[in-house]
Amino acid sequence: MPQPVRSPSRRLTRDERVARIITVTRAMLVEMGHDGIVTAEVAKRCGISEATIYKYFDSKRDLLIYCAKACAAAPCATICRCGCCAT
């Protein structure tokens, strides 16, 4: 999975970081399903610590609920094969 391109001196904004976490989580849902999601692996793929995920989401459950809501608001039909994003 390609890493985001950014200059070394620029930190991601809160919105950019949350978007990255959601994008990675959505891709992992397609790849592994709900039971395969482990926050440590999400963090690793995002290039952040697991604690950073919990800075934005109270629990894995909250992350998955936010992800589902984001999917409903902006379907990811180009990458999603889970059936939640009917085109």
C-alpha positions in Angstrom: 0.0 0.0 0.0 1.5 3.3 -1.0 2.4 5.7 1.8 1.1 9.3 1.6 3.5 11.8 0.0 4.3 14.7 2.2 7.3 16.8 3.0 9.2 15.9 6.2 8.5 19.2 7.8 4.7 19.1 7.3 2.6 17.2 9.8 -0.8 15.9 8.8 -3.8 17.9 10.0 -6.3 16.2 12.3 -8.7 15.8 9.3 -6.0 14.4 7.1 -4.9 11.9 9.8 -8.5 10.7 10.5 -9.1 10.4 6.7 -5.9 8.2 6.4 -7.0 6.0 9.3 -10.4 5.6 7.8 -9.0 4.9 4.3 -6.7 2.2 5.7 -9.4 0.7 7.9 -11.8 0.5 4.9 -9.2 -1.2 2.8 -8.5 -3.7 5.6 -12.2 -4.4 6.0 -12.3 -5.4 2.3 -9.1 -7.5 2.7 -9.8 -9.2 6.1 -13.4 -8.5 7.2 -14.5 -7.1 10.5 -12.9 -9.8 12.6 -9.5 -9.2 10.9 -9.2 -5.6 12.0 -6.6 -5.1 14.6 -5.9 -1.5 15.6 -2.1 -2.2 15.9 -2.1 -3.2 12.2 -4.2 -0.2 11.2 -1.6 2.0 13.0 1.3 0.2 11.3 -0.2 0.7 7.9 -0.9 4.3 8.6 2.7 4.9 9.9 1.4 6.0 13.3 1.3 4.6 16.8 -1.7 2.7 18.0 -2.1 5.4 20.7 -2.7 7.9 17.9 -5.8 5.9 16.7 -7.2 6.1 20.3 -6.6 9.9 20.3 -9.3 10.1 17.6 -11.5 7.1 18.4 -12.4 5.8 21.8 -12.4 2.2 20.8 -12.1 -0.2 17.8 -15.9 -0.3 17.8 -16.1 3.5 17.4 -13.5 3.4 14.6 -15.6 0.8 12.8 -18.8 2.8 13.3 -17.2 5.9 12.0 -15.9 4.0 9.1 -19.4 2.6 8.3 -20.9 6.1 8.5 -18.1 7.5 6.2 -18.8 4.7 3.7 -22.5 5.5 3.7 -21.8 9.2 3.2 -19.1 8.7 0.5 -19.3 5.2 -1.0 -15.9 3.6 -1.8 -17.3 1.5 -4.7 -13.9 1.6 -6.5 -12.2 -0.4 -3.8 -15.0 -1.9 -1.8 -16.4 -5.3 -2.5 -18.1 -5.8 0.9 -21.6 -4.9 -0.5 -22.1 -1.9 1.7 -21.3 0.5 -1.1 -23.8 -0.5 -3.8 -23.2 1.6 -7.0 
